[in-house]
Amino acid sequence: MCIIAPTVSTIDYSPIEDFFETMLVDPQLGLNIKTASVAIGTSQVIIEYTTSSSSIKDISNDIGGVLGIYKTIVDDHPEVGNLLILAKSNFGDTPTSITVPN
């Protein structure tokens, strides 16, 4: 008797996470993001950042940059989960959360 079991492989997303964390805080990108953390998984992608943005325009630019990064991640890895954005200002207030379905 032969039993065939499916193979389960896990993808190491850490190089991708590191790349996008560095990209989000790069001043050449034109965002006001000061710190960033990216965690990619098949159940959820979490992008948490601290920003110095205070105007609607700058906040929109930050969120647009995060959404662009998520789109790139999904295009390359469609198995990833929905996006959870946790944005916090430099002033240490409670983070604003936004959920985006995959």
VMD Tcl script that builds the backbone (N, CA, C; Angstrom):
set m [mol new atoms 306]
animate dup $m
set s [atomselect $m all]
$s set {name element resname resid chain x y z} {
  {N N MET 1 A 0.833 -1.154 0.000}
  {CA C MET 1 A 0.000 0.000 0.000}
  {C C MET 1 A 0.893 1.238 0.000}
  {N N CYS 2 A 0.561 2.182 -0.840}
  {CA C CYS 2 A 1.326 3.422 -0.954}
  {C C CYS 2 A 0.398 4.596 -0.655}
  {N N ILE 3 A 0.829 5.434 0.251}
  {CA C ILE 3 A 0.055 6.620 0.591}
  {C C ILE 3 A 0.826 7.833 0.102}
  {N N ILE 4 A 0.156 8.621 -0.685}
  {CA C ILE 4 A 0.783 9.837 -1.191}
  {C C ILE 4 A 0.271 11.005 -0.359}
  {N N ALA 5 A 1.193 11.663 0.269}
  {CA C ALA 5 A 0.829 12.822 1.092}
  {C C ALA 5 A 1.263 14.092 0.373}
  {N N PRO 6 A 0.441 15.104 0.459}
  {CA C PRO 6 A 0.846 16.359 -0.186}
  {C C PRO 6 A 2.047 16.966 0.533}
  {N N THR 7 A 2.894 17.588 -0.249}
  {CA C THR 7 A 4.040 18.244 0.359}
  {C C THR 7 A 3.656 19.675 0.718}
  {N N VAL 8 A 4.116 20.093 1.844}
  {CA C VAL 8 A 3.850 21.451 2.293}
  {C C VAL 8 A 5.176 22.182 2.318}
  {N N SER 9 A 5.247 23.222 1.536}
  {CA C SER 9 A 6.478 24.006 1.547}
  {C C SER 9 A 6.157 25.397 2.079}
  {N N THR 10 A 7.066 25.891 2.845}
  {CA C THR 10 A 6.884 27.244 3.359}
  {C C THR 10 A 7.854 28.162 2.634}
  {N N ILE 11 A 7.403 29.337 2.373}
  {CA C ILE 11 A 8.235 30.322 1.691}
  {C C ILE 11 A 8.830 31.247 2.736}
  {N N ASP 12 A 10.103 31.497 2.602}
  {CA C ASP 12 A 10.773 32.454 3.486}
  {C C ASP 12 A 10.605 33.842 2.880}
  {N N TYR 13 A 9.713 34.609 3.463}
  {CA C TYR 13 A 9.432 35.948 2.961}
  {C C TYR 13 A 10.380 37.005 3.531}
  {N N SER 14 A 11.288 36.626 4.419}
  {CA C SER 14 A 12.105 37.625 5.114}
  {C C SER 14 A 12.928 38.518 4.179}
  {N N PRO 15 A 13.502 38.010 3.077}
  {CA C PRO 15 A 14.229 38.942 2.193}
  {C C PRO 15 A 13.297 39.992 1.568}
  {N N ILE 16 A 12.078 39.590 1.260}
  {CA C ILE 16 A 11.100 40.514 0.682}
  {C C ILE 16 A 10.679 41.535 1.735}
  {N N GLU 17 A 10.451 41.066 2.955}
  {CA C GLU 17 A 10.077 41.962 4.060}
  {C C GLU 17 A 11.173 42.994 4.296}
  {N N ASP 18 A 12.420 42.544 4.349}
  {CA C ASP 18 A 13.555 43.456 4.564}
  {C C ASP 18 A 13.648 44.501 3.455}
  {N N PHE 19 A 13.489 44.044 2.217}
  {CA C PHE 19 A 13.578 44.946 1.072}
  {C C PHE 19 A 12.526 46.050 1.166}
  {N N PHE 20 A 11.269 45.670 1.438}
  {CA C PHE 20 A 10.203 46.665 1.469}
  {C C PHE 20 A 10.270 47.554 2.713}
  {N N GLU 21 A 10.772 47.036 3.824}
  {CA C GLU 21 A 10.977 47.891 5.003}
  {C C GLU 21 A 11.974 49.002 4.682}
  {N N THR 22 A 13.053 48.636 4.012}
  {CA C THR 22 A 14.065 49.612 3.614}
  {C C THR 22 A 13.492 50.601 2.603}
  {N N MET 23 A 12.721 50.099 1.662}
  {CA C MET 23 A 12.143 50.937 0.626}
  {C C MET 23 A 11.172 51.974 1.204}
  {N N LEU 24 A 10.336 51.561 2.153}
  {CA C LEU 24 A 9.344 52.471 2.719}
  {C C LEU 24 A 9.962 53.678 3.424}
  {N N VAL 25 A 11.125 53.509 4.029}
  {CA C VAL 25 A 11.757 54.614 4.754}
  {C C VAL 25 A 12.781 55.379 3.906}
  {N N ASP 26 A 12.959 54.970 2.663}
  {CA C ASP 26 A 13.907 55.637 1.770}
  {C C ASP 26 A 13.367 57.015 1.390}
  {N N PRO 27 A 14.086 58.087 1.707}
  {CA C PRO 27 A 13.601 59.437 1.395}
  {C C PRO 27 A 13.368 59.665 -0.103}
  {N N GLN 28 A 14.068 58.924 -0.946}
  {CA C GLN 28 A 13.898 59.086 -2.390}
  {C C GLN 28 A 12.523 58.634 -2.867}
  {N N LEU 29 A 11.836 57.827 -2.066}
  {CA C LEU 29 A 10.484 57.392 -2.432}
  {C C LEU 29 A 9.483 58.529 -2.242}
  {N N GLY 30 A 9.846 59.525 -1.442}
  {CA C GLY 30 A 8.992 60.684 -1.261}
  {C C GLY 30 A 7.905 60.529 -0.216}
  {N N LEU 31 A 8.009 59.497 0.618}
  {CA C LEU 31 A 7.035 59.307 1.682}
  {C C LEU 31 A 7.572 59.920 2.974}
  {N N ASN 32 A 6.693 60.101 3.944}
  {CA C ASN 32 A 7.099 60.633 5.244}
  {C C ASN 32 A 7.178 59.527 6.291}
  {N N ILE 33 A 7.427 58.310 5.846}
  {CA C ILE 33 A 7.500 57.157 6.737}
  {C C ILE 33 A 8.881 57.114 7.373}
  {N N LYS 34 A 8.900 57.068 8.703}
  {CA C LYS 34 A 10.159 57.103 9.450}
  {C C LYS 34 A 10.626 55.717 9.882}
  {N N THR 35 A 9.697 54.854 10.267}
  {CA C THR 35 A 10.017 53.464 10.599}
  {C C THR 35 A 8.973 52.579 9.937}
  {N N ALA 36 A 9.376 51.371 9.574}
  {CA C ALA 36 A 8.443 50.452 8.910}
  {C C ALA 36 A 8.760 49.018 9.296}
  {N N SER 37 A 7.700 48.245 9.418}
  {CA C SER 37 A 7.811 46.819 9.675}
  {C C SER 37 A 6.860 46.102 8.730}
  {N N VAL 38 A 7.377 45.109 8.018}
  {CA C VAL 38 A 6.569 44.338 7.067}
  {C C VAL 38 A 6.621 42.880 7.475}
  {N N ALA 39 A 5.435 42.277 7.654}
  {CA C ALA 39 A 5.339 40.846 7.983}
  {C C ALA 39 A 4.408 40.205 6.955}
  {N N ILE 40 A 4.955 39.280 6.179}
  {CA C ILE 40 A 4.202 38.647 5.101}
  {C C ILE 40 A 3.886 37.210 5.488}
  {N N GLY 41 A 2.624 36.835 5.324}
  {CA C GLY 41 A 2.200 35.466 5.584}
  {C C GLY 41 A 1.019 35.105 4.704}
  {N N THR 42 A 0.716 33.832 4.665}
  {CA C THR 42 A -0.401 33.381 3.841}
  {C C THR 42 A -1.753 33.745 4.450}
  {N N SER 43 A -1.785 34.038 5.734}
  {CA C SER 43 A -3.050 34.428 6.353}
  {C C SER 43 A -3.223 35.938 6.393}
  {N N GLN 44 A -2.109 36.685 6.417}
  {CA C GLN 44 A -2.199 38.140 6.502}
  {C C GLN 44 A -0.844 38.781 6.198}
  {N N VAL 45 A -0.905 39.967 5.621}
  {CA C VAL 45 A 0.279 40.796 5.443}
  {C C VAL 45 A 0.077 42.016 6.338}
  {N N ILE 46 A 1.040 42.271 7.205}
  {CA C ILE 46 A 0.940 43.420 8.109}
  {C C ILE 46 A 2.048 44.397 7.772}
  {N N ILE 47 A 1.651 45.630 7.470}
  {CA C ILE 47 A 2.616 46.702 7.261}
  {C C ILE 47 A 2.327 47.752 8.325}
  {N N GLU 48 A 3.273 47.899 9.225}
  {CA C GLU 48 A 3.144 48.844 10.329}
  {C C GLU 48 A 4.199 49.925 10.143}
  {N N TYR 49 A 3.772 51.176 10.280}
  {CA C TYR 49 A 4.741 52.244 10.096}
  {C C TYR 49 A 4.437 53.445 10.970}
  {N N THR 50 A 5.480 54.247 11.173}
  {CA C THR 50 A 5.377 55.520 11.877}
  {C C THR 50 A 5.661 56.612 10.862}
  {N N THR 51 A 4.837 57.651 10.880}
  {CA C THR 51 A 4.955 58.709 9.896}
  {C C THR 51 A 5.010 60.079 10.554}
  {N N SER 52 A 5.606 61.018 9.833}
  {CA C SER 52 A 5.588 62.406 10.288}
  {C C SER 52 A 4.537 63.205 9.522}
  {N N SER 53 A 3.755 62.536 8.683}
  {CA C SER 53 A 2.727 63.211 7.890}
  {C C SER 53 A 1.628 63.771 8.777}
  {N N SER 54 A 1.178 64.977 8.423}
  {CA C SER 54 A 0.054 65.557 9.158}
  {C C SER 54 A -1.030 66.078 8.219}
  {N N SER 55 A -0.682 66.330 6.967}
  {CA C SER 55 A -1.691 66.806 6.023}
  {C C SER 55 A -2.348 65.610 5.327}
  {N N ILE 56 A -3.560 65.836 4.851}
  {CA C ILE 56 A -4.289 64.778 4.131}
  {C C ILE 56 A -3.496 64.315 2.913}
  {N N LYS 57 A -2.867 65.241 2.208}
  {CA C LYS 57 A -2.079 64.894 1.023}
  {C C LYS 57 A -0.930 63.957 1.384}
  {N N ASP 58 A -0.190 64.310 2.432}
  {CA C ASP 58 A 0.950 63.480 2.828}
  {C C ASP 58 A 0.513 62.116 3.369}
  {N N ILE 59 A -0.562 62.102 4.147}
  {CA C ILE 59 A -1.095 60.827 4.660}
  {C C ILE 59 A -1.532 59.948 3.500}
  {N N SER 60 A -2.188 60.549 2.497}
  {CA C SER 60 A -2.617 59.802 1.313}
  {C C SER 60 A -1.429 59.245 0.543}
  {N N ASN 61 A -0.361 60.036 0.439}
  {CA C ASN 61 A 0.851 59.549 -0.237}
  {C C ASN 61 A 1.445 58.345 0.491}
  {N N ASP 62 A 1.489 58.423 1.819}
  {CA C ASP 62 A 2.014 57.295 2.604}
  {C C ASP 62 A 1.190 56.035 2.357}
  {N N ILE 63 A -0.131 56.165 2.453}
  {CA C ILE 63 A -1.010 55.008 2.259}
  {C C ILE 63 A -0.895 54.491 0.827}
  {N N GLY 64 A -0.791 55.390 -0.137}
  {CA C GLY 64 A -0.608 54.974 -1.533}
  {C C GLY 64 A 0.672 54.181 -1.726}
  {N N GLY 65 A 1.744 54.606 -1.069}
  {CA C GLY 65 A 3.004 53.867 -1.145}
  {C C GLY 65 A 2.880 52.476 -0.564}
  {N N VAL 66 A 2.193 52.367 0.573}
  {CA C VAL 66 A 1.982 51.060 1.216}
  {C C VAL 66 A 1.128 50.160 0.324}
  {N N LEU 67 A 0.062 50.730 -0.261}
  {CA C LEU 67 A -0.801 49.934 -1.146}
  {C C LEU 67 A -0.049 49.474 -2.391}
  {N N GLY 68 A 0.839 50.309 -2.904}
  {CA C GLY 68 A 1.655 49.911 -4.055}
  {C C GLY 68 A 2.584 48.753 -3.728}
  {N N ILE 69 A 3.148 48.781 -2.537}
  {CA C ILE 69 A 4.012 47.683 -2.106}
  {C C ILE 69 A 3.203 46.402 -1.941}
  {N N TYR 70 A 2.013 46.520 -1.349}
  {CA C TYR 70 A 1.160 45.333 -1.188}
  {C C TYR 70 A 0.785 44.751 -2.551}
  {N N LYS 71 A 0.460 45.595 -3.520}
  {CA C LYS 71 A 0.123 45.113 -4.861}
  {C C LYS 71 A 1.296 44.343 -5.463}
  {N N THR 72 A 2.499 44.870 -5.278}
  {CA C THR 72 A 3.690 44.185 -5.785}
  {C C THR 72 A 3.850 42.817 -5.121}
  {N N ILE 73 A 3.627 42.764 -3.810}
  {CA C ILE 73 A 3.734 41.495 -3.083}
  {C C ILE 73 A 2.708 40.500 -3.612}
  {N N VAL 74 A 1.455 40.935 -3.779}
  {CA C VAL 74 A 0.385 40.044 -4.253}
  {C C VAL 74 A 0.646 39.599 -5.690}
  {N N ASP 75 A 1.134 40.507 -6.528}
  {CA C ASP 75 A 1.442 40.129 -7.911}
  {C C ASP 75 A 2.478 39.014 -7.964}
  {N N ASP 76 A 3.493 39.088 -7.099}
  {CA C ASP 76 A 4.561 38.086 -7.087}
  {C C ASP 76 A 4.218 36.853 -6.257}
  {N N HIS 77 A 3.351 37.018 -5.258}
  {CA C HIS 77 A 3.002 35.932 -4.339}
  {C C HIS 77 A 1.499 35.961 -4.058}
  {N N PRO 78 A 0.696 35.468 -4.983}
  {CA C PRO 78 A -0.768 35.549 -4.822}
  {C C PRO 78 A -1.315 34.752 -3.637}
  {N N GLU 79 A -0.499 33.941 -3.031}
  {CA C GLU 79 A -0.951 33.129 -1.895}
  {C C GLU 79 A -1.021 33.914 -0.591}
  {N N VAL 80 A -0.504 35.149 -0.578}
  {CA C VAL 80 A -0.478 35.906 0.670}
  {C C VAL 80 A -1.883 36.359 1.059}
  {N N GLY 81 A -2.030 36.686 2.334}
  {CA C GLY 81 A -3.330 37.063 2.869}
  {C C GLY 81 A -3.661 38.532 2.677}
  {N N ASN 82 A -4.764 38.927 3.274}
  {CA C ASN 82 A -5.226 40.308 3.233}
  {C C ASN 82 A -4.220 41.225 3.914}
  {N N LEU 83 A -4.306 42.500 3.594}
  {CA C LEU 83 A -3.389 43.494 4.150}
  {C C LEU 83 A -3.988 44.164 5.375}
  {N N LEU 84 A -3.194 44.291 6.414}
  {CA C LEU 84 A -3.532 45.096 7.580}
  {C C LEU 84 A -2.479 46.185 7.682}
  {N N ILE 85 A -2.918 47.444 7.568}
  {CA C ILE 85 A -2.019 48.590 7.719}
  {C C ILE 85 A -2.213 49.143 9.125}
  {N N LEU 86 A -1.121 49.332 9.821}
  {CA C LEU 86 A -1.140 49.972 11.138}
  {C C LEU 86 A -0.249 51.204 11.037}
  {N N ALA 87 A -0.871 52.375 11.005}
  {CA C ALA 87 A -0.139 53.627 10.831}
  {C C ALA 87 A -0.201 54.445 12.111}
  {N N LYS 88 A 0.953 54.947 12.512}
  {CA C LYS 88 A 1.040 55.735 13.741}
  {C C LYS 88 A 1.852 56.993 13.455}
  {N N SER 89 A 1.456 58.090 14.062}
  {CA C SER 89 A 2.225 59.318 13.881}
  {C C SER 89 A 3.411 59.324 14.826}
  {N N ASN 90 A 4.327 60.219 14.584}
  {CA C ASN 90 A 5.511 60.355 15.443}
  {C C ASN 90 A 5.160 60.709 16.877}
  {N N PHE 91 A 3.951 61.177 17.092}
  {CA C PHE 91 A 3.563 61.662 18.409}
  {C C PHE 91 A 3.130 60.548 19.351}
  {N N GLY 92 A 3.204 59.296 18.905}
  {CA C GLY 92 A 2.945 58.164 19.775}
  {C C GLY 92 A 1.492 57.870 20.053}
  {N N ASP 93 A 0.608 58.354 19.190}
  {CA C ASP 93 A -0.806 58.093 19.424}
  {C C ASP 93 A -1.177 56.660 19.047}
  {N N THR 94 A -2.411 56.323 19.263}
  {CA C THR 94 A -2.911 54.994 18.926}
  {C C THR 94 A -2.864 54.799 17.413}
  {N N PRO 95 A -2.389 53.657 16.935}
  {CA C PRO 95 A -2.305 53.441 15.487}
  {C C PRO 95 A -3.689 53.424 14.826}
  {N N THR 96 A -3.713 53.928 13.623}
  {CA C THR 96 A -4.890 53.817 12.769}
  {C C THR 96 A -4.742 52.515 12.005}
  {N N SER 97 A -5.819 51.731 11.926}
  {CA C SER 97 A -5.733 50.467 11.198}
  {C C SER 97 A -6.646 50.495 9.976}
  {N N ILE 98 A -6.139 49.921 8.895}
  {CA C ILE 98 A -6.883 49.801 7.649}
  {C C ILE 98 A -6.707 48.359 7.177}
  {N N THR 99 A -7.808 47.716 6.822}
  {CA C THR 99 A -7.739 46.354 6.291}
  {C C THR 99 A -8.103 46.383 4.809}
  {N N VAL 100 A -7.299 45.705 3.991}
  {CA C VAL 100 A -7.511 45.656 2.558}
  {C C VAL 100 A -7.575 44.191 2.133}
  {N N PRO 101 A -8.708 43.763 1.559}
  {CA C PRO 101 A -8.788 42.364 1.121}
  {C C PRO 101 A -7.866 42.093 -0.065}
  {N N ASN 102 A -7.368 40.881 -0.135}
  {CA C ASN 102 A -6.479 40.453 -1.215}
  {C C ASN 102 A -7.241 40.395 -2.506}
}
mol reanalyze $m
mol bondsrecalc $m
mol representation Tube
mol addrep $m
